Amino acid sequence: MSKARKTTFEEPIEIVHDCLMNQRNYGQMAIKYQVSYQQVRNWVLKYEAMGEIGLQDRRGHRAGTIPSRTPEGTMHDQLAIQERRIKQLEMENNLLKKVRAFERMWN
């Protein structure tokens, strides 16, 4: 089993194409490119499900900040944006209520 190594966005695409050309020989590709068997398999499955966009690393990005990969993802992103907006408005509303309460106390 190989240790994980950093890869550029182009490397998984190259590995997936090579793997598909060699009858999905994950083990051979793992040895050839010095990555783990499981990583090659995961890349191939993501590539088949979503294409090259599926191989993008989206960790650390908030929902709705970058385009989604699927229609369901788009709906999820829109929902997350609306939920953040509602939370922001609720906080503003609570703050205004507190300001009004202080104004009544001092007047």
Stockholm file with secondary structure:
# STOCKHOLM 1.0

chainA/1-107         MSKARKTTFEEPIEIVHDCLMNQRNYGQMAIKYQVSYQQVRNWVLKYEAMGEIGLQDRRGHRAGTIPSRTPEGTMHDQLAIQERRIKQLEMENNLLKKVRAFERMWN
#=GR chainA/1-107 SS CCCCCCCCSHHHHHHHHHHHHTTTCHHHHHHHHTCCHHHHHHHHHHHHHHGGGGGSCCTTCCTTSSCCSSHHHHHHHHHHHHHHHHHHHHHHHHHHHHHHHHHHHHC
#=GC SS_cons         CCCCCCCCSHHHHHHHHHHHHTTTCHHHHHHHHTCCHHHHHHHHHHHHHHGGGGGSCCTTCCTTSSCCSSHHHHHHHHHHHHHHHHHHHHHHHHHHHHHHHHHHHHC
//
